[in-house]
Amino acid sequence: MANITLEQLKKEFKDQDTRIEKKFDGLDKKIDGAEKRLGQKIETEVGNLAAMTERRAQEILKQLDVRDRVSNLERDMQKIKVALHI
């Protein structure tokens, strides 16, 4: 069995610590990038959803606004009354 000195063990552990630190640093950068992209995607999709909601709300309000139709019907009814002498 090879004799391993305390200094050799310390050096090996220090080298491993350095390698692990580098891996964690790389991982941190990847996570930061992913968080940024995710945040941008969320903002974009929230904006898209807001625009879709606004368009649909306008369509529904347009369908519910029957004033023009009622006005036209009243005018038509008045013409019918005149024609029938009512």
HTML snippet that shows the backbone in 3Dmol.js (N, CA, C, O; Angstrom):
<script src="https://3Dmol.org/build/3Dmol-min.js"></script>
<div id="view" style="width:600px;height:400px;position:relative"></div>
<script>
const pdb = `
ATOM      1  N   MET A   1       0.852  -1.167   0.000  1.00  0.00           N
ATOM      2  CA  MET A   1       0.000   0.000   0.000  1.00  0.00           C
ATOM      3  C   MET A   1       0.899   1.231   0.000  1.00  0.00           C
ATOM      4  O   MET A   1       1.882   1.302   0.737  1.00  0.00           O
ATOM      5  N   ALA A   2       0.550   2.177  -0.824  1.00  0.00           N
ATOM      6  CA  ALA A   2       1.361   3.387  -0.933  1.00  0.00           C
ATOM      7  C   ALA A   2       1.116   4.276   0.267  1.00  0.00           C
ATOM      8  O   ALA A   2      -0.005   4.400   0.761  1.00  0.00           O
ATOM      9  N   ASN A   3       2.162   4.872   0.708  1.00  0.00           N
ATOM     10  CA  ASN A   3       2.041   5.803   1.818  1.00  0.00           C
ATOM     11  C   ASN A   3       1.663   7.171   1.259  1.00  0.00           C
ATOM     12  O   ASN A   3       2.370   7.737   0.426  1.00  0.00           O
ATOM     13  N   ILE A   4       0.551   7.678   1.730  1.00  0.00           N
ATOM     14  CA  ILE A   4       0.078   8.996   1.296  1.00  0.00           C
ATOM     15  C   ILE A   4       0.300   9.946   2.456  1.00  0.00           C
ATOM     16  O   ILE A   4      -0.122   9.698   3.585  1.00  0.00           O
ATOM     17  N   THR A   5       0.963  11.025   2.147  1.00  0.00           N
ATOM     18  CA  THR A   5       1.226  11.995   3.208  1.00  0.00           C
ATOM     19  C   THR A   5       0.032  12.929   3.341  1.00  0.00           C
ATOM     20  O   THR A   5      -0.809  13.026   2.447  1.00  0.00           O
ATOM     21  N   LEU A   6      -0.019  13.596   4.450  1.00  0.00           N
ATOM     22  CA  LEU A   6      -1.074  14.572   4.723  1.00  0.00           C
ATOM     23  C   LEU A   6      -1.021  15.693   3.689  1.00  0.00           C
ATOM     24  O   LEU A   6      -2.066  16.175   3.253  1.00  0.00           O
ATOM     25  N   GLU A   7       0.149  16.104   3.300  1.00  0.00           N
ATOM     26  CA  GLU A   7       0.309  17.167   2.301  1.00  0.00           C
ATOM     27  C   GLU A   7      -0.261  16.745   0.955  1.00  0.00           C
ATOM     28  O   GLU A   7      -0.908  17.539   0.272  1.00  0.00           O
ATOM     29  N   GLN A   8      -0.022  15.498   0.577  1.00  0.00           N
ATOM     30  CA  GLN A   8      -0.559  15.008  -0.681  1.00  0.00           C
ATOM     31  C   GLN A   8      -2.093  14.984  -0.658  1.00  0.00           C
ATOM     32  O   GLN A   8      -2.737  15.329  -1.649  1.00  0.00           O
ATOM     33  N   LEU A   9      -2.673  14.577   0.477  1.00  0.00           N
ATOM     34  CA  LEU A   9      -4.127  14.569   0.616  1.00  0.00           C
ATOM     35  C   LEU A   9      -4.702  15.982   0.548  1.00  0.00           C
ATOM     36  O   LEU A   9      -5.710  16.220  -0.117  1.00  0.00           O
ATOM     37  N   LYS A  10      -4.049  16.918   1.243  1.00  0.00           N
ATOM     38  CA  LYS A  10      -4.512  18.306   1.233  1.00  0.00           C
ATOM     39  C   LYS A  10      -4.486  18.860  -0.195  1.00  0.00           C
ATOM     40  O   LYS A  10      -5.421  19.535  -0.626  1.00  0.00           O
ATOM     41  N   LYS A  11      -3.409  18.568  -0.917  1.00  0.00           N
ATOM     42  CA  LYS A  11      -3.280  19.056  -2.292  1.00  0.00           C
ATOM     43  C   LYS A  11      -4.382  18.456  -3.167  1.00  0.00           C
ATOM     44  O   LYS A  11      -4.991  19.165  -3.968  1.00  0.00           O
ATOM     45  N   GLU A  12      -4.636  17.174  -3.021  1.00  0.00           N
ATOM     46  CA  GLU A  12      -5.666  16.504  -3.828  1.00  0.00           C
ATOM     47  C   GLU A  12      -7.053  17.083  -3.531  1.00  0.00           C
ATOM     48  O   GLU A  12      -7.834  17.338  -4.448  1.00  0.00           O
ATOM     49  N   PHE A  13      -7.351  17.288  -2.246  1.00  0.00           N
ATOM     50  CA  PHE A  13      -8.641  17.859  -1.874  1.00  0.00           C
ATOM     51  C   PHE A  13      -8.770  19.292  -2.361  1.00  0.00           C
ATOM     52  O   PHE A  13      -9.848  19.716  -2.776  1.00  0.00           O
ATOM     53  N   LYS A  14      -7.673  20.039  -2.312  1.00  0.00           N
ATOM     54  CA  LYS A  14      -7.698  21.417  -2.798  1.00  0.00           C
ATOM     55  C   LYS A  14      -7.963  21.433  -4.300  1.00  0.00           C
ATOM     56  O   LYS A  14      -8.731  22.265  -4.784  1.00  0.00           O
ATOM     57  N   ASP A  15      -7.338  20.527  -5.038  1.00  0.00           N
ATOM     58  CA  ASP A  15      -7.560  20.430  -6.477  1.00  0.00           C
ATOM     59  C   ASP A  15      -9.019  20.073  -6.777  1.00  0.00           C
ATOM     60  O   ASP A  15      -9.626  20.610  -7.703  1.00  0.00           O
ATOM     61  N   GLN A  16      -9.563  19.163  -5.981  1.00  0.00           N
ATOM     62  CA  GLN A  16     -10.964  18.785  -6.175  1.00  0.00           C
ATOM     63  C   GLN A  16     -11.882  19.958  -5.862  1.00  0.00           C
ATOM     64  O   GLN A  16     -12.865  20.187  -6.567  1.00  0.00           O
ATOM     65  N   ASP A  17     -11.564  20.700  -4.805  1.00  0.00           N
ATOM     66  CA  ASP A  17     -12.359  21.877  -4.455  1.00  0.00           C
ATOM     67  C   ASP A  17     -12.362  22.883  -5.602  1.00  0.00           C
ATOM     68  O   ASP A  17     -13.397  23.465  -5.928  1.00  0.00           O
ATOM     69  N   THR A  18     -11.203  23.080  -6.203  1.00  0.00           N
ATOM     70  CA  THR A  18     -11.090  24.024  -7.318  1.00  0.00           C
ATOM     71  C   THR A  18     -11.938  23.559  -8.494  1.00  0.00           C
ATOM     72  O   THR A  18     -12.649  24.365  -9.095  1.00  0.00           O
ATOM     73  N   ARG A  19     -11.878  22.301  -8.823  1.00  0.00           N
ATOM     74  CA  ARG A  19     -12.674  21.769  -9.934  1.00  0.00           C
ATOM     75  C   ARG A  19     -14.173  21.890  -9.645  1.00  0.00           C
ATOM     76  O   ARG A  19     -14.955  22.251 -10.525  1.00  0.00           O
ATOM     77  N   ILE A  20     -14.558  21.589  -8.423  1.00  0.00           N
ATOM     78  CA  ILE A  20     -15.968  21.683  -8.047  1.00  0.00           C
ATOM     79  C   ILE A  20     -16.433  23.137  -8.091  1.00  0.00           C
ATOM     80  O   ILE A  20     -17.538  23.425  -8.552  1.00  0.00           O
ATOM     81  N   GLU A  21     -15.592  24.051  -7.611  1.00  0.00           N
ATOM     82  CA  GLU A  21     -15.945  25.468  -7.653  1.00  0.00           C
ATOM     83  C   GLU A  21     -16.167  25.941  -9.072  1.00  0.00           C
ATOM     84  O   GLU A  21     -17.118  26.674  -9.344  1.00  0.00           O
ATOM     85  N   LYS A  22     -15.289  25.523  -9.987  1.00  0.00           N
ATOM     86  CA  LYS A  22     -15.432  25.907 -11.392  1.00  0.00           C
ATOM     87  C   LYS A  22     -16.746  25.385 -11.961  1.00  0.00           C
ATOM     88  O   LYS A  22     -17.425  26.082 -12.716  1.00  0.00           O
ATOM     89  N   LYS A  23     -17.099  24.156 -11.595  1.00  0.00           N
ATOM     90  CA  LYS A  23     -18.355  23.586 -12.079  1.00  0.00           C
ATOM     91  C   LYS A  23     -19.547  24.364 -11.543  1.00  0.00           C
ATOM     92  O   LYS A  23     -20.499  24.633 -12.275  1.00  0.00           O
ATOM     93  N   PHE A  24     -19.493  24.728 -10.259  1.00  0.00           N
ATOM     94  CA  PHE A  24     -20.584  25.501  -9.671  1.00  0.00           C
ATOM     95  C   PHE A  24     -20.682  26.884 -10.289  1.00  0.00           C
ATOM     96  O   PHE A  24     -21.783  27.387 -10.513  1.00  0.00           O
ATOM     97  N   ASP A  25     -19.537  27.505 -10.569  1.00  0.00           N
ATOM     98  CA  ASP A  25     -19.556  28.818 -11.219  1.00  0.00           C
ATOM     99  C   ASP A  25     -20.227  28.724 -12.584  1.00  0.00           C
ATOM    100  O   ASP A  25     -21.048  29.570 -12.936  1.00  0.00           O
ATOM    101  N   GLY A  26     -19.883  27.714 -13.338  1.00  0.00           N
ATOM    102  CA  GLY A  26     -20.507  27.509 -14.642  1.00  0.00           C
ATOM    103  C   GLY A  26     -21.997  27.269 -14.525  1.00  0.00           C
ATOM    104  O   GLY A  26     -22.786  27.761 -15.332  1.00  0.00           O
ATOM    105  N   LEU A  27     -22.373  26.510 -13.514  1.00  0.00           N
ATOM    106  CA  LEU A  27     -23.783  26.228 -13.281  1.00  0.00           C
ATOM    107  C   LEU A  27     -24.529  27.501 -12.896  1.00  0.00           C
ATOM    108  O   LEU A  27     -25.647  27.732 -13.358  1.00  0.00           O
ATOM    109  N   ASP A  28     -23.912  28.326 -12.050  1.00  0.00           N
ATOM    110  CA  ASP A  28     -24.521  29.592 -11.651  1.00  0.00           C
ATOM    111  C   ASP A  28     -24.783  30.472 -12.865  1.00  0.00           C
ATOM    112  O   ASP A  28     -25.841  31.093 -12.971  1.00  0.00           O
ATOM    113  N   LYS A  29     -23.825  30.524 -13.774  1.00  0.00           N
ATOM    114  CA  LYS A  29     -23.989  31.348 -14.981  1.00  0.00           C
ATOM    115  C   LYS A  29     -25.128  30.813 -15.839  1.00  0.00           C
ATOM    116  O   LYS A  29     -25.926  31.587 -16.368  1.00  0.00           O
ATOM    117  N   LYS A  30     -25.204  29.500 -15.977  1.00  0.00           N
ATOM    118  CA  LYS A  30     -26.282  28.905 -16.763  1.00  0.00           C
ATOM    119  C   LYS A  30     -27.639  29.208 -16.135  1.00  0.00           C
ATOM    120  O   LYS A  30     -28.594  29.543 -16.835  1.00  0.00           O
ATOM    121  N   ILE A  31     -27.715  29.089 -14.821  1.00  0.00           N
ATOM    122  CA  ILE A  31     -28.972  29.348 -14.115  1.00  0.00           C
ATOM    123  C   ILE A  31     -29.365  30.811 -14.259  1.00  0.00           C
ATOM    124  O   ILE A  31     -30.534  31.119 -14.491  1.00  0.00           O
ATOM    125  N   ASP A  32     -28.392  31.721 -14.124  1.00  0.00           N
ATOM    126  CA  ASP A  32     -28.684  33.149 -14.285  1.00  0.00           C
ATOM    127  C   ASP A  32     -29.227  33.436 -15.681  1.00  0.00           C
ATOM    128  O   ASP A  32     -30.196  34.178 -15.843  1.00  0.00           O
ATOM    129  N   GLY A  33     -28.595  32.841 -16.678  1.00  0.00           N
ATOM    130  CA  GLY A  33     -29.058  33.023 -18.055  1.00  0.00           C
ATOM    131  C   GLY A  33     -30.467  32.477 -18.255  1.00  0.00           C
ATOM    132  O   GLY A  33     -31.300  33.097 -18.915  1.00  0.00           O
ATOM    133  N   ALA A  34     -30.714  31.319 -17.680  1.00  0.00           N
ATOM    134  CA  ALA A  34     -32.038  30.704 -17.808  1.00  0.00           C
ATOM    135  C   ALA A  34     -33.096  31.556 -17.099  1.00  0.00           C
ATOM    136  O   ALA A  34     -34.210  31.707 -17.600  1.00  0.00           O
ATOM    137  N   GLU A  35     -32.752  32.106 -15.950  1.00  0.00           N
ATOM    138  CA  GLU A  35     -33.693  32.967 -15.224  1.00  0.00           C
ATOM    139  C   GLU A  35     -34.031  34.203 -16.044  1.00  0.00           C
ATOM    140  O   GLU A  35     -35.188  34.618 -16.105  1.00  0.00           O
ATOM    141  N   LYS A  36     -33.023  34.787 -16.672  1.00  0.00           N
ATOM    142  CA  LYS A  36     -33.245  35.971 -17.500  1.00  0.00           C
ATOM    143  C   LYS A  36     -34.171  35.649 -18.666  1.00  0.00           C
ATOM    144  O   LYS A  36     -35.134  36.367 -18.934  1.00  0.00           O
ATOM    145  N   ARG A  37     -33.857  34.547 -19.358  1.00  0.00           N
ATOM    146  CA  ARG A  37     -34.680  34.160 -20.512  1.00  0.00           C
ATOM    147  C   ARG A  37     -36.111  33.846 -20.081  1.00  0.00           C
ATOM    148  O   ARG A  37     -37.066  34.211 -20.767  1.00  0.00           O
ATOM    149  N   LEU A  38     -36.253  33.174 -18.954  1.00  0.00           N
ATOM    150  CA  LEU A  38     -37.579  32.843 -18.454  1.00  0.00           C
ATOM    151  C   LEU A  38     -38.356  34.110 -18.098  1.00  0.00           C
ATOM    152  O   LEU A  38     -39.543  34.227 -18.403  1.00  0.00           O
ATOM    153  N   GLY A  39     -37.683  35.042 -17.458  1.00  0.00           N
ATOM    154  CA  GLY A  39     -38.332  36.307 -17.113  1.00  0.00           C
ATOM    155  C   GLY A  39     -38.795  37.058 -18.355  1.00  0.00           C
ATOM    156  O   GLY A  39     -39.897  37.606 -18.380  1.00  0.00           O
ATOM    157  N   GLN A  40     -37.953  37.083 -19.384  1.00  0.00           N
ATOM    158  CA  GLN A  40     -38.322  37.753 -20.633  1.00  0.00           C
ATOM    159  C   GLN A  40     -39.502  37.046 -21.294  1.00  0.00           C
ATOM    160  O   GLN A  40     -40.418  37.692 -21.804  1.00  0.00           O
ATOM    161  N   LYS A  41     -39.471  35.725 -21.280  1.00  0.00           N
ATOM    162  CA  LYS A  41     -40.561  34.952 -21.889  1.00  0.00           C
ATOM    163  C   LYS A  41     -41.870  35.212 -21.149  1.00  0.00           C
ATOM    164  O   LYS A  41     -42.922  35.363 -21.771  1.00  0.00           O
ATOM    165  N   ILE A  42     -41.802  35.261 -19.837  1.00  0.00           N
ATOM    166  CA  ILE A  42     -43.008  35.521 -19.040  1.00  0.00           C
ATOM    167  C   ILE A  42     -43.564  36.897 -19.371  1.00  0.00           C
ATOM    168  O   ILE A  42     -44.771  37.052 -19.559  1.00  0.00           O
ATOM    169  N   GLU A  43     -42.685  37.904 -19.443  1.00  0.00           N
ATOM    170  CA  GLU A  43     -43.139  39.261 -19.781  1.00  0.00           C
ATOM    171  C   GLU A  43     -43.796  39.293 -21.155  1.00  0.00           C
ATOM    172  O   GLU A  43     -44.835  39.926 -21.338  1.00  0.00           O
ATOM    173  N   THR A  44     -43.192  38.614 -22.109  1.00  0.00           N
ATOM    174  CA  THR A  44     -43.745  38.579 -23.465  1.00  0.00           C
ATOM    175  C   THR A  44     -45.120  37.920 -23.472  1.00  0.00           C
ATOM    176  O   THR A  44     -46.064  38.437 -24.071  1.00  0.00           O
ATOM    177  N   GLU A  45     -45.224  36.789 -22.810  1.00  0.00           N
ATOM    178  CA  GLU A  45     -46.490  36.047 -22.817  1.00  0.00           C
ATOM    179  C   GLU A  45     -47.576  36.784 -22.034  1.00  0.00           C
ATOM    180  O   GLU A  45     -48.749  36.723 -22.405  1.00  0.00           O
ATOM    181  N   VAL A  46     -47.206  37.472 -20.966  1.00  0.00           N
ATOM    182  CA  VAL A  46     -48.193  38.270 -20.219  1.00  0.00           C
ATOM    183  C   VAL A  46     -48.699  39.394 -21.122  1.00  0.00           C
ATOM    184  O   VAL A  46     -49.894  39.689 -21.143  1.00  0.00           O
ATOM    185  N   GLY A  47     -47.789  40.016 -21.864  1.00  0.00           N
ATOM    186  CA  GLY A  47     -48.194  41.055 -22.811  1.00  0.00           C
ATOM    187  C   GLY A  47     -49.122  40.502 -23.881  1.00  0.00           C
ATOM    188  O   GLY A  47     -50.127  41.126 -24.223  1.00  0.00           O
ATOM    189  N   ASN A  48     -48.783  39.327 -24.412  1.00  0.00           N
ATOM    190  CA  ASN A  48     -49.639  38.694 -25.421  1.00  0.00           C
ATOM    191  C   ASN A  48     -51.017  38.378 -24.855  1.00  0.00           C
ATOM    192  O   ASN A  48     -52.033  38.603 -25.512  1.00  0.00           O
ATOM    193  N   LEU A  49     -51.045  37.856 -23.638  1.00  0.00           N
ATOM    194  CA  LEU A  49     -52.318  37.530 -22.997  1.00  0.00           C
ATOM    195  C   LEU A  49     -53.156  38.785 -22.771  1.00  0.00           C
ATOM    196  O   LEU A  49     -54.368  38.773 -22.988  1.00  0.00           O
ATOM    197  N   ALA A  50     -52.515  39.858 -22.338  1.00  0.00           N
ATOM    198  CA  ALA A  50     -53.234  41.115 -22.125  1.00  0.00           C
ATOM    199  C   ALA A  50     -53.825  41.622 -23.442  1.00  0.00           C
ATOM    200  O   ALA A  50     -54.963  42.091 -23.470  1.00  0.00           O
ATOM    201  N   ALA A  51     -53.062  41.530 -24.523  1.00  0.00           N
ATOM    202  CA  ALA A  51     -53.553  41.982 -25.824  1.00  0.00           C
ATOM    203  C   ALA A  51     -54.728  41.120 -26.290  1.00  0.00           C
ATOM    204  O   ALA A  51     -55.719  41.639 -26.805  1.00  0.00           O
ATOM    205  N   MET A  52     -54.613  39.806 -26.108  1.00  0.00           N
ATOM    206  CA  MET A  52     -55.705  38.911 -26.493  1.00  0.00           C
ATOM    207  C   MET A  52     -56.963  39.214 -25.689  1.00  0.00           C
ATOM    208  O   MET A  52     -58.065  39.250 -26.236  1.00  0.00           O
ATOM    209  N   THR A  53     -56.792  39.430 -24.398  1.00  0.00           N
ATOM    210  CA  THR A  53     -57.926  39.721 -23.524  1.00  0.00           C
ATOM    211  C   THR A  53     -58.592  41.029 -23.941  1.00  0.00           C
ATOM    212  O   THR A  53     -59.819  41.124 -23.985  1.00  0.00           O
ATOM    213  N   GLU A  54     -57.783  42.026 -24.243  1.00  0.00           N
ATOM    214  CA  GLU A  54     -58.317  43.329 -24.657  1.00  0.00           C
ATOM    215  C   GLU A  54     -59.099  43.209 -25.964  1.00  0.00           C
ATOM    216  O   GLU A  54     -60.193  43.758 -26.092  1.00  0.00           O
ATOM    217  N   ARG A  55     -58.527  42.480 -26.943  1.00  0.00           N
ATOM    218  CA  ARG A  55     -59.232  42.306 -28.225  1.00  0.00           C
ATOM    219  C   ARG A  55     -60.570  41.606 -28.033  1.00  0.00           C
ATOM    220  O   ARG A  55     -61.586  42.012 -28.597  1.00  0.00           O
ATOM    221  N   ARG A  56     -60.555  40.556 -27.234  1.00  0.00           N
ATOM    222  CA  ARG A  56     -61.797  39.796 -27.005  1.00  0.00           C
ATOM    223  C   ARG A  56     -62.818  40.637 -26.247  1.00  0.00           C
ATOM    224  O   ARG A  56     -64.013  40.580 -26.539  1.00  0.00           O
ATOM    225  N   ALA A  57     -62.355  41.409 -25.283  1.00  0.00           N
ATOM    226  CA  ALA A  57     -63.265  42.275 -24.531  1.00  0.00           C
ATOM    227  C   ALA A  57     -63.918  43.291 -25.465  1.00  0.00           C
ATOM    228  O   ALA A  57     -65.113  43.564 -25.348  1.00  0.00           O
ATOM    229  N   GLN A  58     -63.138  43.852 -26.390  1.00  0.00           N
ATOM    230  CA  GLN A  58     -63.689  44.807 -27.354  1.00  0.00           C
ATOM    231  C   GLN A  58     -64.721  44.139 -28.267  1.00  0.00           C
ATOM    232  O   GLN A  58     -65.749  44.735 -28.587  1.00  0.00           O
ATOM    233  N   GLU A  59     -64.444  42.900 -28.683  1.00  0.00           N
ATOM    234  CA  GLU A  59     -65.395  42.164 -29.516  1.00  0.00           C
ATOM    235  C   GLU A  59     -66.705  41.933 -28.769  1.00  0.00           C
ATOM    236  O   GLU A  59     -67.789  42.099 -29.328  1.00  0.00           O
ATOM    237  N   ILE A  60     -66.593  41.555 -27.519  1.00  0.00           N
ATOM    238  CA  ILE A  60     -67.794  41.288 -26.713  1.00  0.00           C
ATOM    239  C   ILE A  60     -68.584  42.573 -26.494  1.00  0.00           C
ATOM    240  O   ILE A  60     -69.810  42.571 -26.601  1.00  0.00           O
ATOM    241  N   LEU A  61     -67.898  43.661 -26.192  1.00  0.00           N
ATOM    242  CA  LEU A  61     -68.593  44.934 -26.006  1.00  0.00           C
ATOM    243  C   LEU A  61     -69.294  45.370 -27.288  1.00  0.00           C
ATOM    244  O   LEU A  61     -70.398  45.914 -27.248  1.00  0.00           O
ATOM    245  N   LYS A  62     -68.649  45.129 -28.418  1.00  0.00           N
ATOM    246  CA  LYS A  62     -69.254  45.477 -29.699  1.00  0.00           C
ATOM    247  C   LYS A  62     -70.521  44.661 -29.930  1.00  0.00           C
ATOM    248  O   LYS A  62     -71.521  45.184 -30.422  1.00  0.00           O
ATOM    249  N   GLN A  63     -70.476  43.372 -29.571  1.00  0.00           N
ATOM    250  CA  GLN A  63     -71.653  42.523 -29.737  1.00  0.00           C
ATOM    251  C   GLN A  63     -72.778  42.926 -28.785  1.00  0.00           C
ATOM    252  O   GLN A  63     -73.956  42.825 -29.128  1.00  0.00           O
ATOM    253  N   LEU A  64     -72.409  43.381 -27.595  1.00  0.00           N
ATOM    254  CA  LEU A  64     -73.420  43.765 -26.619  1.00  0.00           C
ATOM    255  C   LEU A  64     -74.011  45.141 -26.894  1.00  0.00           C
ATOM    256  O   LEU A  64     -75.112  45.442 -26.431  1.00  0.00           O
ATOM    257  N   ASP A  65     -73.310  45.969 -27.628  1.00  0.00           N
ATOM    258  CA  ASP A  65     -73.785  47.320 -27.924  1.00  0.00           C
ATOM    259  C   ASP A  65     -74.784  47.241 -29.078  1.00  0.00           C
ATOM    260  O   ASP A  65     -74.396  47.175 -30.244  1.00  0.00           O
ATOM    261  N   VAL A  66     -76.070  47.248 -28.739  1.00  0.00           N
ATOM    262  CA  VAL A  66     -77.129  47.072 -29.728  1.00  0.00           C
ATOM    263  C   VAL A  66     -77.858  48.379 -30.013  1.00  0.00           C
ATOM    264  O   VAL A  66     -78.937  48.365 -30.606  1.00  0.00           O
ATOM    265  N   ARG A  67     -77.290  49.498 -29.603  1.00  0.00           N
ATOM    266  CA  ARG A  67     -77.976  50.778 -29.796  1.00  0.00           C
ATOM    267  C   ARG A  67     -78.266  51.059 -31.268  1.00  0.00           C
ATOM    268  O   ARG A  67     -79.358  51.507 -31.617  1.00  0.00           O
ATOM    269  N   ASP A  68     -77.278  50.791 -32.132  1.00  0.00           N
ATOM    270  CA  ASP A  68     -77.493  51.050 -33.556  1.00  0.00           C
ATOM    271  C   ASP A  68     -78.604  50.167 -34.115  1.00  0.00           C
ATOM    272  O   ASP A  68     -79.444  50.618 -34.893  1.00  0.00           O
ATOM    273  N   ARG A  69     -78.593  48.914 -33.708  1.00  0.00           N
ATOM    274  CA  ARG A  69     -79.630  48.004 -34.196  1.00  0.00           C
ATOM    275  C   ARG A  69     -81.012  48.438 -33.727  1.00  0.00           C
ATOM    276  O   ARG A  69     -81.970  48.403 -34.500  1.00  0.00           O
ATOM    277  N   VAL A  70     -81.121  48.845 -32.472  1.00  0.00           N
ATOM    278  CA  VAL A  70     -82.408  49.290 -31.930  1.00  0.00           C
ATOM    279  C   VAL A  70     -82.865  50.549 -32.658  1.00  0.00           C
ATOM    280  O   VAL A  70     -84.042  50.700 -32.987  1.00  0.00           O
ATOM    281  N   SER A  71     -81.921  51.441 -32.901  1.00  0.00           N
ATOM    282  CA  SER A  71     -82.255  52.678 -33.609  1.00  0.00           C
ATOM    283  C   SER A  71     -82.779  52.370 -35.011  1.00  0.00           C
ATOM    284  O   SER A  71     -83.774  52.948 -35.450  1.00  0.00           O
ATOM    285  N   ASN A  72     -82.106  51.461 -35.706  1.00  0.00           N
ATOM    286  CA  ASN A  72     -82.558  51.075 -37.050  1.00  0.00           C
ATOM    287  C   ASN A  72     -83.931  50.419 -37.006  1.00  0.00           C
ATOM    288  O   ASN A  72     -84.781  50.693 -37.852  1.00  0.00           O
ATOM    289  N   LEU A  73     -84.148  49.549 -36.016  1.00  0.00           N
ATOM    290  CA  LEU A  73     -85.451  48.894 -35.880  1.00  0.00           C
ATOM    291  C   LEU A  73     -86.562  49.899 -35.574  1.00  0.00           C
ATOM    292  O   LEU A  73     -87.664  49.782 -36.110  1.00  0.00           O
ATOM    293  N   GLU A  74     -86.288  50.862 -34.736  1.00  0.00           N
ATOM    294  CA  GLU A  74     -87.274  51.897 -34.414  1.00  0.00           C
ATOM    295  C   GLU A  74     -87.625  52.716 -35.660  1.00  0.00           C
ATOM    296  O   GLU A  74     -88.788  53.042 -35.900  1.00  0.00           O
ATOM    297  N   ARG A  75     -86.599  53.040 -36.441  1.00  0.00           N
ATOM    298  CA  ARG A  75     -86.816  53.810 -37.675  1.00  0.00           C
ATOM    299  C   ARG A  75     -87.661  52.982 -38.655  1.00  0.00           C
ATOM    300  O   ARG A  75     -88.585  53.502 -39.280  1.00  0.00           O
ATOM    301  N   ASP A  76     -87.333  51.682 -38.783  1.00  0.00           N
ATOM    302  CA  ASP A  76     -88.100  50.810 -39.665  1.00  0.00           C
ATOM    303  C   ASP A  76     -89.549  50.689 -39.191  1.00  0.00           C
ATOM    304  O   ASP A  76     -90.474  50.697 -40.003  1.00  0.00           O
ATOM    305  N   MET A  77     -89.741  50.579 -37.883  1.00  0.00           N
ATOM    306  CA  MET A  77     -91.089  50.464 -37.334  1.00  0.00           C
ATOM    307  C   MET A  77     -91.885  51.746 -37.597  1.00  0.00           C
ATOM    308  O   MET A  77     -93.082  51.684 -37.880  1.00  0.00           O
ATOM    309  N   GLN A  78     -91.248  52.869 -37.506  1.00  0.00           N
ATOM    310  CA  GLN A  78     -91.914  54.143 -37.775  1.00  0.00           C
ATOM    311  C   GLN A  78     -92.360  54.199 -39.242  1.00  0.00           C
ATOM    312  O   GLN A  78     -93.456  54.670 -39.542  1.00  0.00           O
ATOM    313  N   LYS A  79     -91.499  53.713 -40.157  1.00  0.00           N
ATOM    314  CA  LYS A  79     -91.856  53.688 -41.575  1.00  0.00           C
ATOM    315  C   LYS A  79     -93.054  52.765 -41.816  1.00  0.00           C
ATOM    316  O   LYS A  79     -93.934  53.070 -42.621  1.00  0.00           O
ATOM    317  N   ILE A  80     -93.073  51.637 -41.108  1.00  0.00           N
ATOM    318  CA  ILE A  80     -94.196  50.687 -41.244  1.00  0.00           C
ATOM    319  C   ILE A  80     -95.481  51.328 -40.745  1.00  0.00           C
ATOM    320  O   ILE A  80     -96.526  51.196 -41.383  1.00  0.00           O
ATOM    321  N   LYS A  81     -95.419  52.016 -39.620  1.00  0.00           N
ATOM    322  CA  LYS A  81     -96.610  52.692 -39.064  1.00  0.00           C
ATOM    323  C   LYS A  81     -97.149  53.739 -40.033  1.00  0.00           C
ATOM    324  O   LYS A  81     -98.357  53.870 -40.233  1.00  0.00           O
ATOM    325  N   VAL A  82     -96.214  54.482 -40.628  1.00  0.00           N
ATOM    326  CA  VAL A  82     -96.636  55.517 -41.597  1.00  0.00           C
ATOM    327  C   VAL A  82     -97.293  54.844 -42.793  1.00  0.00           C
ATOM    328  O   VAL A  82     -98.332  55.296 -43.276  1.00  0.00           O
ATOM    329  N   ALA A  83     -96.690  53.771 -43.266  1.00  0.00           N
ATOM    330  CA  ALA A  83     -97.238  53.093 -44.442  1.00  0.00           C
ATOM    331  C   ALA A  83     -98.606  52.473 -44.144  1.00  0.00           C
ATOM    332  O   ALA A  83     -99.462  52.419 -45.027  1.00  0.00           O
ATOM    333  N   LEU A  84     -98.818  52.010 -42.923  1.00  0.00           N
ATOM    334  CA  LEU A  84    -100.085  51.390 -42.560  1.00  0.00           C
ATOM    335  C   LEU A  84    -101.086  52.375 -41.985  1.00  0.00           C
ATOM    336  O   LEU A  84    -102.208  51.997 -41.649  1.00  0.00           O
ATOM    337  N   HIS A  85    -100.695  53.621 -41.870  1.00  0.00           N
ATOM    338  CA  HIS A  85    -101.528  54.695 -41.320  1.00  0.00           C
ATOM    339  C   HIS A  85    -101.985  54.379 -39.903  1.00  0.00           C
ATOM    340  O   HIS A  85    -103.157  54.526 -39.558  1.00  0.00           O
ATOM    341  N   ILE A  86    -101.008  53.931 -39.074  1.00  0.00           N
ATOM    342  CA  ILE A  86    -101.319  53.611 -37.679  1.00  0.00           C
ATOM    343  C   ILE A  86    -100.911  54.770 -36.805  1.00  0.00           C
ATOM    344  O   ILE A  86    -101.083  54.716 -35.587  1.00  0.00           O
TER     345      ILE A  86
END
`;
const viewer = $3Dmol.createViewer("view");
viewer.addModel(pdb, "pdb");
viewer.setStyle({}, {cartoon: {color: "spectrum"}});
viewer.zoomTo();
viewer.render();
</script>
